[in-house]
Amino acid sequence: MSDQDTTNEVASLSRIIQNAEAHVRREIEQAGNDSSTIGGMYIPYCYLQACLDLHISLRDETCARCRHIVRVRNLAVALAKEEGLPAERTEVVELAALLHDLHDWKYSGSITAGAEASREFLSAQGCPTHVIELVVSTIQRIGFKDELEKGAASEVWPELAVVQDADRLDAIGAIGIARCLTYGGSRNRVLHDPSVKPRHTMSKAEYMDTAAKQTTINHFPEKLLKLKGMMKTTAGRRIAEERHKVMLDYLTRFFQEWEGQA
């Protein structure tokens, strides 16, 4: 690919992102402030930066997920820069970061809907086929559940490494603690029960079993405390070190207070 071709492709992908943001502005303006309508749409979260710009009132859960997408997008772009990815690969990183939670299986109930919707959106925007395939492949492999199934030894490419690390970094540290507690509360999970032991090893099926008895605090040893060791980029590992420490300090204090010792 020539330098001019690369420049044209980057400009085209930037246009696709701009089109997405313009599209949601129209959708939101038409919906007005009817948060139940907006929340029930499973809004394509690549569009939700525009929601923040417009200060539209959304359901708390939707708005929190919206801000997650913005943070992952920003983190992914920063990681891509630190890792030295060229402009054309950084554009793919940004698209995958924006689309990675579209129709998230935890909310939609489907493990394929997100990738299918992402492909449909990018195709409608005239995105080059090879970029669509790379974005969709990245989205399909980002999740913790997928690494449980395929293992860490499976193929990893730069775009996947960067977006996956960004998504996982947002699951740990101070923000990660807040997200964990918020999600557990939204699902009416018990905060902590010493009689319910954490599952230190899980299959993909076990991880996705929503009927299994779980506690919010157990989510730390079951997943969150493992993420530091699953980072793929040098930049991600550096940031994860501090965020991991924040969680350990929190848990130490939590268990002290739980036992009335502090």
C-alpha positions as CSV (number, residue, x, y, z in Angstrom):
1,M,0.0,0.0,0.0
2,S,1.4,3.4,-1.0
3,D,1.7,6.3,1.4
4,Q,-1.1,8.1,-0.5
5,D,-3.3,5.0,-0.2
6,T,-2.7,4.9,3.5
7,T,-3.5,8.6,3.9
8,N,-6.7,8.1,1.9
9,E,-7.7,5.1,4.0
10,V,-7.1,6.9,7.3
11,A,-9.2,9.8,6.1
12,S,-12.0,7.4,5.1
13,L,-12.0,5.8,8.5
14,S,-12.1,9.2,10.2
15,R,-15.1,10.1,8.1
16,I,-16.8,6.8,9.2
17,I,-16.3,7.8,12.9
18,Q,-17.7,11.3,12.2
19,N,-20.7,9.8,10.4
20,A,-21.4,7.6,13.4
21,E,-21.4,10.6,15.7
22,A,-23.7,12.6,13.3
23,H,-26.1,9.7,13.1
24,V,-26.6,9.4,16.8
25,R,-27.2,13.1,17.1
26,R,-30.1,12.7,14.8
27,E,-31.4,9.6,16.7
28,I,-31.1,11.3,20.0
29,E,-32.7,14.6,18.9
30,Q,-35.7,12.6,17.5
31,A,-36.0,10.6,20.8
32,G,-35.8,13.7,22.9
33,N,-35.4,13.1,26.6
34,D,-37.3,9.8,26.6
35,S,-34.6,7.8,28.4
36,S,-36.6,4.6,28.4
37,T,-36.8,4.7,24.6
38,I,-33.0,5.4,24.3
39,G,-32.1,2.8,26.9
40,G,-34.2,0.1,25.3
41,M,-32.5,0.5,21.9
42,Y,-29.2,-1.1,22.8
43,I,-27.6,2.0,21.3
44,P,-24.5,1.4,19.2
45,Y,-22.0,2.5,21.8
46,C,-19.6,3.8,19.1
47,Y,-22.1,6.7,18.9
48,L,-22.3,7.6,22.5
49,Q,-19.6,10.2,22.6
50,A,-22.2,12.4,21.0
51,C,-24.5,11.7,23.9
52,L,-22.0,13.2,26.3
53,D,-21.6,16.2,24.0
54,L,-25.3,16.8,23.9
55,H,-25.8,16.2,27.7
56,I,-28.7,13.9,27.0
57,S,-30.2,12.2,30.1
58,L,-29.8,8.4,29.8
59,R,-30.5,5.6,32.2
60,D,-27.7,5.3,34.8
61,E,-26.6,1.9,33.5
62,T,-26.5,3.1,29.9
63,C,-24.7,6.2,30.7
64,A,-22.1,4.4,32.7
65,R,-21.4,2.0,29.8
66,C,-21.3,5.0,27.5
67,R,-18.5,6.5,29.6
68,H,-16.7,3.1,29.6
69,I,-16.6,3.2,25.9
70,V,-15.2,6.7,25.9
71,R,-12.5,5.7,28.4
72,V,-11.5,2.6,26.4
73,R,-11.4,4.6,23.2
74,N,-9.1,7.2,24.8
75,L,-6.9,4.5,26.6
76,A,-6.6,2.5,23.4
77,V,-5.5,5.5,21.3
78,A,-2.9,6.4,24.0
79,L,-1.6,2.8,24.2
80,A,-1.4,2.6,20.4
81,K,0.7,5.8,20.4
82,E,3.0,4.5,23.2
83,E,3.4,1.2,21.4
84,G,4.3,2.9,18.1
85,L,1.4,1.8,16.0
86,P,1.2,3.7,12.7
87,A,-1.8,5.9,11.8
88,E,-3.7,3.3,9.7
89,R,-3.5,0.8,12.6
90,T,-4.5,3.3,15.2
91,E,-7.7,4.1,13.2
92,V,-8.6,0.4,13.4
93,V,-7.8,0.4,17.1
94,E,-10.2,3.4,17.5
95,L,-13.0,1.7,15.6
96,A,-12.7,-1.6,17.5
97,A,-12.6,0.3,20.8
98,L,-15.7,2.2,19.9
99,L,-17.6,-0.9,18.8
100,H,-16.3,-3.5,21.2
101,D,-19.3,-3.4,23.6
102,L,-22.0,-3.1,20.9
103,H,-24.8,-5.5,22.0
104,D,-22.6,-6.8,24.9
105,W,-23.7,-10.4,25.6
106,K,-24.2,-9.6,29.3
107,Y,-27.0,-7.3,28.3
108,S,-28.2,-8.5,24.9
109,G,-28.0,-12.3,25.7
110,S,-26.2,-13.0,22.4
111,I,-22.5,-13.7,21.9
112,T,-22.7,-13.0,18.2
113,A,-24.9,-9.9,17.9
114,G,-22.1,-7.4,18.6
115,A,-19.8,-8.6,15.8
116,E,-22.7,-8.9,13.4
117,A,-24.0,-5.4,14.2
118,S,-20.5,-4.0,13.9
119,R,-20.0,-5.6,10.5
120,E,-23.4,-4.2,9.3
121,F,-22.6,-0.7,10.5
122,L,-19.1,-0.6,9.0
123,S,-20.3,-2.0,5.7
124,A,-23.1,0.6,5.5
125,Q,-20.4,3.3,6.0
126,G,-18.4,2.0,3.1
127,C,-15.5,0.8,5.2
128,P,-12.9,-1.2,3.3
129,T,-13.5,-5.0,3.6
130,H,-10.1,-5.7,5.0
131,V,-10.6,-3.1,7.7
132,I,-14.0,-4.5,8.6
133,E,-12.6,-8.0,8.9
134,L,-9.8,-6.8,11.2
135,V,-12.2,-4.8,13.4
136,V,-14.7,-7.6,13.7
137,S,-12.0,-10.2,14.4
138,T,-10.6,-7.9,17.1
139,I,-14.0,-7.4,18.7
140,Q,-14.6,-11.2,18.7
141,R,-11.4,-11.8,20.6
142,I,-11.4,-9.0,23.2
143,G,-13.4,-10.7,25.9
144,F,-12.1,-12.4,29.0
145,K,-14.4,-15.3,28.3
146,D,-12.8,-15.8,24.9
147,E,-9.3,-16.1,26.4
148,L,-10.7,-18.7,28.9
149,E,-11.7,-20.7,25.8
150,K,-8.8,-20.2,23.5
151,G,-6.0,-19.6,26.0
152,A,-3.3,-16.9,26.1
153,A,-1.2,-18.8,23.5
154,S,-3.6,-18.1,20.7
155,E,-2.8,-15.5,18.0
156,V,-2.6,-11.9,19.1
157,W,-2.1,-9.0,16.7
158,P,-1.3,-5.4,17.6
159,E,-4.8,-4.0,17.3
160,L,-6.2,-6.7,19.5
161,A,-3.4,-6.4,22.1
162,V,-4.0,-2.6,22.4
163,V,-7.8,-2.6,22.5
164,Q,-8.0,-5.7,24.8
165,D,-5.5,-4.1,27.2
166,A,-7.5,-0.8,27.2
167,D,-10.7,-2.6,28.0
168,R,-9.1,-4.6,30.8
169,L,-7.4,-1.6,32.3
170,D,-10.9,0.0,32.6
171,A,-11.9,-3.1,34.6
172,I,-9.2,-2.6,37.3
173,G,-8.0,0.2,39.6
174,A,-10.3,2.7,41.2
175,I,-12.7,2.8,38.2
176,G,-12.7,-1.0,38.1
177,I,-13.7,-1.2,41.7
178,A,-16.6,1.2,41.2
179,R,-17.7,-0.6,38.1
180,C,-17.6,-4.0,39.8
181,L,-19.7,-2.8,42.8
182,T,-22.2,-0.9,40.5
183,Y,-22.7,-4.0,38.3
184,G,-23.1,-6.3,41.2
185,G,-25.7,-4.1,42.8
186,S,-27.6,-3.7,39.5
187,R,-27.8,-7.5,39.4
188,N,-28.9,-7.8,43.1
189,R,-25.8,-9.9,43.9
190,V,-24.7,-10.5,47.5
191,L,-21.8,-8.2,48.2
192,H,-19.8,-10.7,50.2
193,D,-20.5,-14.1,51.8
194,P,-17.5,-15.9,53.3
195,S,-19.2,-19.2,52.7
196,V,-19.3,-18.7,49.0
197,K,-15.7,-19.5,47.8
198,P,-14.3,-17.8,44.7
199,R,-13.8,-20.0,41.6
200,H,-10.1,-19.7,40.9
201,T,-10.3,-21.6,37.7
202,M,-13.3,-21.4,35.3
203,S,-14.2,-22.6,31.8
204,K,-15.9,-20.2,29.4
205,A,-19.3,-21.8,30.1
206,E,-18.8,-21.5,33.9
207,Y,-17.9,-17.8,33.5
208,M,-21.0,-17.1,31.4
209,D,-23.3,-19.0,33.7
210,T,-25.5,-16.2,35.1
211,A,-27.4,-18.7,37.3
212,A,-24.3,-19.7,39.3
213,K,-24.3,-18.4,42.9
214,Q,-21.8,-15.5,42.9
215,T,-20.8,-12.6,45.1
216,T,-19.5,-9.2,44.0
217,I,-16.3,-9.5,46.0
218,N,-15.5,-12.9,44.5
219,H,-15.3,-11.2,41.1
220,F,-12.0,-9.8,42.2
221,P,-10.1,-13.1,42.6
222,E,-12.1,-14.7,39.9
223,K,-11.3,-12.2,37.2
224,L,-10.1,-8.7,38.1
225,L,-6.9,-9.7,40.0
226,K,-5.9,-11.9,37.1
227,L,-6.0,-9.1,34.5
228,K,-2.6,-7.6,35.4
229,G,-0.9,-10.8,34.3
230,M,-3.0,-11.0,31.0
231,M,-1.8,-7.6,29.6
232,K,-0.4,-7.9,26.1
233,T,1.4,-4.6,25.7
234,T,4.4,-3.0,27.5
235,A,2.3,0.1,28.1
236,G,-0.6,-1.9,29.4
237,R,1.5,-3.8,31.8
238,R,3.0,-0.6,33.2
239,I,-0.4,1.0,33.9
240,A,-1.8,-2.3,35.2
241,E,0.8,-2.5,38.0
242,E,-0.5,0.6,39.8
243,R,-4.2,-0.2,39.2
244,H,-3.7,-3.7,40.5
245,K,-2.2,-2.3,43.7
246,V,-5.2,0.0,44.2
247,M,-7.4,-3.1,44.2
248,L,-5.2,-5.0,46.6
249,D,-5.2,-2.1,49.0
250,Y,-9.0,-1.8,48.7
251,L,-9.6,-5.5,49.4
252,T,-7.2,-5.5,52.4
253,R,-9.2,-2.6,53.9
254,F,-12.6,-4.2,52.9
255,F,-11.9,-7.5,54.7
256,Q,-10.5,-5.6,57.8
257,E,-13.7,-3.6,58.0
258,W,-15.9,-6.6,57.3
259,E,-14.4,-8.3,60.4
260,G,-14.7,-5.1,62.4
261,Q,-10.9,-4.8,62.7
262,A,-10.5,-1.3,61.3
